Amino acid sequence: MANIRKLGQSWQARVRRRGFPDETKSFPTKAETERWARSIEGEMDRGEFVSRTEAEQTTFGEVIRRYMKIAPPALAGHAGDVEQRAAPLLPAASRLAALWRGKICLVGILCFVGC
């Protein structure tokens, strides 16, 4: 069961289950907090849970930098193009939403930056 508490003007839920990492998140309303906690607990019960913590803390710029390090050799000639097209987006990149099941569609990222 989740632990829900009020922190200043927001509400925080902490979900702790054996065999899973602790998950903590804050919301402006108690209802949103409870809904999130139930969702996470349900995923854990069904064995579908994947922690989104790293994805939520990763900026778009970091995703591009990581991709540039692992880009397939066939795209090596285009690496400079991707970096040049993505450069204006990097400073303004906000936190990425949690990625579905923690996976990134690299082709989608390349299409996003205009390749």
N, C-alpha and C positions, 0 to 999 in steps of 0.2 A: 504494500500500500504506500502511496506517495505521502510525503510530508509537505504540507502547504502552510506557509506563514506569510505575514504581512511585513514588508520591508519598506518603511517610509511611505511613499505614495504608490508603490507597486506590490505585487504578490509574487512569491517565489515558490516553485515546486521542486522537490528533490525526490527522485525515484531511485530506490536502492533495491537491487535484487541480487541474490547470490548467483555468481557466474556472469554477471554483466557489469560494465563500468557504471559508476554513479552518473546520473544525468540531472542537471540542474538548469532551470530556465526561469526567467522573470517575465511577468506580463502586467499590463495596467489594471486588469480586472481579475477578480477571483474566479469568475466563470471561465475565462480564457485559460487560466492556470490549471483549473480542474480538468478542462477538456484536453489540454496538452498532456497532462499526467495520465489520464485514462488511455489516450492514444499510445503513449510510450509503453505503458503496462500491457496493453493489448498486443502490441508488436512483440514484446518480450514473451508473453504467454504463447503466442503462435510460432515463436522461433524465427520471426522475420526482422527482429530489431538489428539495426546497424547504426552505430553512433554517428551522429552528424556534427559532432563538436569540431573536428578539424575542418570540415567543409564550411561550416558557418564562420570560422575564423580566417578562412583563406580568401585573399583578395583576387580579383580578376588578374591583376598584374602578376601575382605569384603563380597563378595557373599558367599564364603565358611563359614565364621564366622556366617553370618546370618542364613545360612542353618543349621549349627550345633545347633543353638538355637531353631529352629522350627522342627527339624528332627522328623518324626513320631516315636512313641515308638517301632514299629517293627524294626526300624533301629538302635535303641539305642545301641545295642551290636556292631554294625559296625561303630559307630561314631568315635572311636579311629582309626580304619583302614582308614577311609576317611581322618581324620586329618593328620595321618602319611603320607599317600600317597600324600596329597596336600601340605604338609609342604615345599618341595623343590620349589614348584611353587609360593608360596606366596610372597617371596621377589622380584621375577622377574616379578610379575604380572603387566601388563600395564593397562591402562584404558580400560574398556570394551566398545565395540561399543554399540550404542543405541540398546536396546533390542526391538524386534518386539512388538509394542504396549505396551511396558513397562512390559511385562510378562516374567518370567523366567521358563524354563522347568527344574525343579529340577532333574528329571531323567537324562536329558542330561548332567547336571553338574556332577552327580555321575558317569556316564559312562566316562566322560572326565577324571576324576581323577582315574579311573581304578577299580571301584567296579564291 
